[in-house]
Amino acid sequence: MHRVVVTGMGAVSACGLGAQALIEATQAGNSGVKSISFDDLDVQRVNTAARLSDADLASVESQWVNRMRDPVANYALMAAREAVAHAGLEPEHFGDACGVSIGSGFGGAQTLNRNYRKFAGEGSMRLDPMAVPKIMNNAAASWVSMEFGATGPALCLATACSSASQSIGMAWQMVALGQVDRCLAGGSEACLESGVFRVWELLRVMTADANRPFSKDRNGMTLGEGSGILVLETLESATARGAPIICELVGYGTNSDAKDLLRPNADRAVACMRQALKAAGLAAADIGYVNAHGTGTVANDVNEITALREVFGDAIDTVKISSTKPVHGHALGAAGALELITAIGALQTQMAPPTINFNEVDPKIDLDPVANTKQPIQTQAVMSNSLAFGGINATLIAKTYG
């Protein structure tokens, strides 16, 4: 088995363009949540989302416009280009030695939404003939592989909110086993479209005011969008080419509740985290910060903290736990990648990012989740959790390289 290191990171999010913009925003608690409205929705209860700014959206479109690509692929391409540059990869580092593993929950949501509307209003002859290649979930992974000539395995996991975390985990496994020397891994989502937004409203899990994970008065999540891509590489490959090593990715766990599509199961989250800790060769007490899934819904937050208490035991009083979703939104298929980058940022700065908008400790949870202001940590290892609809759980653990 090979040791796996992170040598590059890239991000597109409501916090701005770039991984550093994401890390700085989450550390400072500067939210990317903005007002949003849809002309074709006659009823809109929720009026905010963590969307790209108009300027950032224009920047993406000016660089990546292509009639065969939906924004979900454009976001991934921009994040991948940053990650590749950050890692110092050159053309000779791709080919069969490089894989791609990029998840997405919805795929080409803009294309799907616009074509359904055209079909209903204008008839079947007015549809986009490139709709199929733009809609398919694997489009982002395929476009990234073509952009860099990465001819190793190209994967796309569509597992709701765990898509990115599982995609990174699969990449970790491929690199650790020596199937490839490196892999571009993460997730991408561009789902802030009227039809998608409306059905999330109808599910009654989105807040109409502010996302407040773990707070007693929490009342739902805030949707987001974007992409996070990391370069995972064998330690041998990275050192041979003199690459900058950001950290080591040491643990991955994943499992299924196999019980309910929407109601989480704390016991299975416990098993998932323990699996990741075992893979990492670490004890729970070795983890100094947890970037929680922390959606701000009543069921998720109670479930996750129940699981964390079981895993960490007495160490729960020393580990710092927070949710950064109030800053970058719940980006669904991209969430795990954005949150792993955020957790790595915490490892680099030795500061736990805050859970903004927190008002009051919930006695059912009894946790102060790094409330509103970042806090110092002293740790060599951090954890990131993704607990998805469908009962699909994923945990990643990063460690200081040395």
C-alpha positions in Angstrom: 0.0 0.0 0.0 1.2 3.5 -0.9 0.9 6.5 1.3 -1.4 9.1 -0.3 -0.7 12.8 -0.1 -2.6 15.9 -1.3 -0.5 18.1 -3.6 -3.1 20.4 -5.1 -6.5 21.9 -4.3 -9.0 23.9 -6.3 -12.4 25.3 -5.6 -15.3 27.2 -7.1 -17.9 28.3 -4.5 -20.2 31.0 -3.2 -17.1 32.2 -1.3 -15.3 33.1 -4.5 -13.0 31.5 -7.0 -10.2 29.4 -5.5 -9.4 27.1 -2.6 -7.8 29.9 -0.6 -11.0 32.0 -1.0 -13.0 29.1 0.5 -10.6 28.6 3.4 -10.4 32.3 4.2 -14.2 32.7 4.1 -14.8 29.7 6.3 -12.1 30.8 8.8 -13.5 34.3 9.0 -17.1 33.2 9.0 -17.9 35.4 5.9 -21.0 33.8 4.4 -21.4 33.4 0.6 -25.2 33.2 1.0 -27.0 35.7 -1.2 -30.6 36.5 -2.3 -31.9 34.4 -5.2 -35.1 34.6 -7.2 -36.6 32.7 -10.1 -38.9 34.3 -12.6 -40.7 31.1 -13.4 -41.7 30.3 -9.8 -45.0 31.8 -8.8 -44.4 30.8 -5.2 -41.0 31.0 -3.6 -40.9 30.6 0.2 -37.0 30.5 0.4 -35.2 33.5 -1.1 -31.5 32.8 -0.3 -28.8 30.4 -1.5 -25.1 30.1 -1.4 -24.7 31.0 -5.1 -21.7 32.3 -7.1 -21.6 36.1 -7.3 -22.5 37.6 -10.7 -18.9 38.5 -11.3 -17.6 35.0 -10.5 -20.3 33.5 -12.7 -19.3 35.7 -15.5 -15.6 34.8 -15.0 -16.5 31.1 -15.2 -18.6 31.5 -18.3 -16.1 33.7 -20.1 -13.4 31.1 -19.7 -15.3 27.9 -20.1 -18.2 28.6 -22.5 -19.0 25.5 -24.6 -22.3 24.5 -26.2 -21.7 20.9 -25.1 -21.2 21.7 -21.4 -23.5 22.5 -18.5 -22.2 24.7 -15.7 -21.6 21.6 -13.6 -18.8 20.7 -15.9 -17.5 24.3 -16.1 -17.2 24.5 -12.4 -15.2 21.2 -12.2 -12.9 22.3 -15.0 -12.1 25.6 -13.3 -11.5 23.9 -9.9 -9.4 21.2 -11.6 -7.2 23.7 -13.4 -6.4 25.4 -10.1 -5.7 22.1 -8.4 -3.4 20.9 -11.2 -1.5 24.2 -11.2 -1.2 24.1 -7.5 0.3 20.6 -7.7 2.7 21.6 -10.4 1.6 18.9 -12.7 2.9 18.9 -16.3 1.5 17.0 -19.4 3.9 14.1 -18.7 2.2 13.5 -15.4 -1.1 12.5 -16.9 -1.9 9.6 -19.3 -2.6 6.2 -17.7 -0.8 7.3 -14.6 -3.6 9.7 -13.7 -7.2 8.9 -12.9 -10.3 11.2 -12.4 -13.0 10.7 -9.8 -15.5 13.5 -9.7 -19.0 13.0 -8.2 -22.2 14.9 -8.8 -25.6 14.6 -7.3 -27.7 16.2 -10.0 -25.4 16.4 -13.1 -26.5 18.9 -15.7 -29.4 20.5 -13.7 -29.5 23.7 -15.8 -29.8 21.8 -19.1 -32.4 19.5 -17.7 -34.5 22.3 -16.2 -34.4 24.5 -19.3 -35.2 21.7 -21.7 -38.2 20.5 -19.6 -39.5 24.0 -19.6 -39.0 24.3 -23.4 -40.7 20.9 -23.9 -43.7 22.0 -21.9 -44.0 25.5 -23.5 -42.6 25.2 -27.0 -42.8 21.6 -28.0 -40.3 18.8 -28.7 -38.7 20.4 -31.7 -37.1 23.2 -29.7 -35.0 21.2 -27.4 -31.2 21.4 -27.2 -29.7 18.6 -29.3 -26.7 18.6 -27.0 -28.8 18.0 -23.9 -27.8 14.4 -23.3 -24.0 15.0 -23.1 -24.7 18.1 -20.9 -27.1 16.4 -18.5 -25.2 13.1 -17.8 -23.7 12.9 -14.3 -20.3 11.8 -15.6 -19.8 14.9 -17.9 -17.7 16.7 -15.3 -15.3 13.7 -14.9 -15.1 13.2 -18.6 -14.4 16.9 -19.4 -11.7 17.0 -16.8 -10.1 13.8 -18.1 -10.1 15.3 -21.6 -8.8 18.7 -20.5 -5.6 17.1 -19.1 -5.3 13.9 -21.1 -5.8 11.8 -18.0 -6.5 8.3 -19.5 -6.6 6.3 -16.3 -9.9 5.3 -14.7 -12.6 8.0 -14.9 -15.3 7.6 -12.3 -18.5 9.5 -11.2 -20.3 8.5 -8.1 -23.8 10.0 -7.8 -24.6 9.4 -4.1 -26.4 12.6 -3.1 -24.5 14.6 -0.4 -21.8 11.9 -0.2 -20.9 12.0 -3.9 -17.7 14.1 -3.5 -16.5 12.3 -0.3 -17.0 8.9 -1.8 -15.3 10.0 -5.0 -12.3 11.2 -3.1 -12.3 8.0 -1.1 -12.4 5.9 -4.3 -9.4 8.0 -5.6 -7.6 7.4 -2.3 -8.1 3.6 -2.7 -6.9 3.6 -6.4 -3.7 5.6 -5.5 -3.0 3.6 -2.3 -3.2 0.4 -4.3 -0.9 1.7 -7.0 -3.5 1.5 -9.8 -2.6 5.1 -10.6 0.2 7.4 -9.5 -2.3 10.3 -9.0 -5.9 11.2 -9.3 -8.0 14.4 -9.7 -10.8 13.9 -7.2 -13.8 15.8 -5.8 -17.3 16.8 -6.7 -19.2 19.4 -8.7 -22.8 20.7 -8.5 -24.7 23.5 -10.3 -28.3 22.8 -9.1 -29.6 26.3 -8.3 -32.3 26.1 -11.0 -36.0 26.8 -10.5 -37.3 23.2 -10.7 -34.6 21.8 -8.4 -35.0 24.7 -6.0 -38.8 24.2 -5.8 -38.7 20.5 -5.0 -36.2 21.2 -2.2 -38.7 23.8 -0.9 -41.5 21.2 -1.0 -39.4 18.8 1.0 -39.5 21.3 3.8 -35.8 21.0 4.7 -34.6 24.5 3.6 -34.6 27.5 6.0 -36.4 30.7 5.0 -34.1 32.8 7.1 -30.6 31.6 8.3 -28.9 28.3 8.4 -28.0 27.5 12.0 -26.5 24.0 12.4 -26.8 22.6 15.9 -28.5 25.6 17.3 -31.7 25.1 19.3 -33.6 27.3 16.9 -32.3 25.7 13.7 -34.9 25.2 11.0 -33.3 23.9 7.9 -30.4 24.1 5.4 -29.3 26.5 2.7 -28.6 25.2 -0.8 -25.2 25.9 -2.4 -23.3 25.2 -5.6 -19.7 24.9 -6.8 -16.9 22.4 -7.1 -13.9 21.2 -5.1 -11.1 19.2 -6.7 -8.0 17.8 -5.0 -4.9 16.1 -6.5 -4.2 12.9 -4.6 -0.8 11.3 -5.3 1.5 8.6 -4.0 4.1 9.9 -1.7 6.8 8.3 -4.0 5.5 10.2 -7.0 5.1 13.5 -5.2 8.6 13.4 -3.7 10.2 12.2 -7.0 9.0 15.3 -8.8 9.5 17.7 -5.9 5.9 18.5 -5.5 4.5 20.6 -2.6 2.8 18.3 0.0 -0.1 19.9 1.6 -1.1 17.0 3.9 -1.5 13.3 3.9 -4.9 11.6 3.3 -4.8 8.7 5.7 -8.4 7.4 6.3 -11.6 6.7 4.5 -14.7 5.0 5.6 -18.1 4.5 3.9 -21.2 2.4 4.5 -25.0 2.4 4.1 -27.8 2.7 6.6 -29.9 0.3 4.5 -32.9 1.5 6.4 -34.5 4.7 5.3 -33.9 7.2 2.4 -34.4 10.3 4.4 -34.0 9.5 8.1 -30.4 9.0 9.2 -29.1 6.2 11.5 -26.6 7.2 14.1 -25.3 3.6 14.5 -24.2 3.5 10.9 -22.5 6.9 11.1 -20.6 5.6 14.1 -19.5 2.5 12.1 -18.4 4.8 9.2 -16.2 7.0 11.4 -14.7 4.0 13.1 -13.9 2.5 9.8 -12.0 5.6 8.7 -10.1 5.8 12.0 -9.1 2.2 11.6 -7.8 2.8 8.1 -5.9 5.8 9.4 -4.4 3.9 12.3 -5.7 6.6 14.6 -7.7 6.8 17.8 -10.6 9.2 18.1 -8.6 11.3 20.6 -6.0 11.9 17.8 -8.6 14.0 15.9 -8.5 17.7 16.8 -11.2 19.0 14.5 -14.3 17.5 12.8 -16.0 19.3 9.9 -19.5 17.9 10.5 -22.1 17.3 7.9 -24.2 19.7 10.0 -27.0 20.6 7.7 -29.1 22.5 10.2 -32.1 20.2 10.0 -33.5 18.9 13.2 -33.0 15.2 12.4 -29.5 15.4 10.9 -27.9 17.4 13.7 -29.2 15.2 16.5 -28.2 12.1 14.7 -24.7 13.3 13.9 -23.8 14.5 17.4 -25.2 11.3 18.9 -22.8 9.4 16.6 -19.9 11.7 17.4 -20.5 11.2 21.1 -20.3 7.4 20.7 -17.2 7.6 18.6 -15.3 10.2 20.7 -16.5 9.3 24.2 -14.8 11.5 26.7 -12.7 13.1 23.9 -15.9 14.9 22.7 -15.1 17.6 25.2 -11.7 18.4 23.6 -12.3 17.9 19.9 -13.5 21.0 18.0 -16.6 20.4 15.9 -18.2 22.8 13.5 -20.4 23.0 10.3 -19.3 25.4 7.6 -22.4 25.0 5.5 -23.8 28.4 6.6 -20.8 29.9 4.8 -20.6 27.9 1.5 -24.1 26.3 1.6 -25.0 22.7 1.2 -23.5 22.1 -2.2 -24.9 18.5 -2.3 -22.7 16.5 -4.7 -19.8 19.0 -4.2 -20.2 19.4 -0.4 -17.7 16.7 0.7 -14.9 18.2 -1.4 -15.5 21.8 -0.3 -15.7 20.6 3.3 -12.5 18.5 3.0 -10.7 21.5 1.6 -12.0 23.5 4.5 -10.9 20.9 7.0 -7.4 20.8 5.4 -7.4 24.6 5.8 -8.1 24.1 9.5 -5.2 21.7 9.7 -2.9 24.2 7.9 -3.9 27.2 10.0 -4.4 25.3 13.3 -7.7 27.1 13.6 -11.2 25.5 13.7 -13.6 27.4 11.5 -16.8 28.7 13.2 -20.4 27.6 12.9 -21.9 31.0 12.2 -25.4 32.0 13.0 -25.4 29.9 16.1 -27.7 31.2 18.8 -28.3 28.8 21.6 -27.2 25.3 22.8 -29.9 22.7 22.2 -30.3 20.5 25.3 -30.9 17.6 23.0 -27.5 18.0 21.5 -25.6 19.8 24.4 -22.8 21.0 22.2 -21.1 24.3 21.5 -20.0 23.8 17.9 -17.2 26.4 17.7 -19.9 29.0 17.8 -19.6 32.1 15.5 -15.8 32.7 16.0 -12.9 30.5 14.9 -11.0 28.8 17.7 -7.3 27.6 18.0 -6.5 23.9 17.8 -3.4 21.8 18.3 -3.7 18.7 16.2 -2.2 16.6 13.5 -5.4 15.1 12.2 -8.8 16.3 11.1 -12.0 14.5 10.0 -14.8 15.4 7.5 -18.2 13.7 7.5 -20.8 13.4 4.8 -24.1 11.8 5.7 -26.3 11.6 2.6 -29.9 11.0 1.7 -30.2 7.4 0.8 -28.4 6.5 4.0 -25.0 6.7 2.4 -22.2 7.8 4.8 -18.6 8.8 4.1 -15.8 9.9 6.4 -12.4 11.2 5.3 -9.3 11.9 7.6 -6.4 14.1 6.7 -3.1 14.3 8.6 -0.2 16.6 8.8 2.6 15.2 6.5 5.7 14.3 8.3 
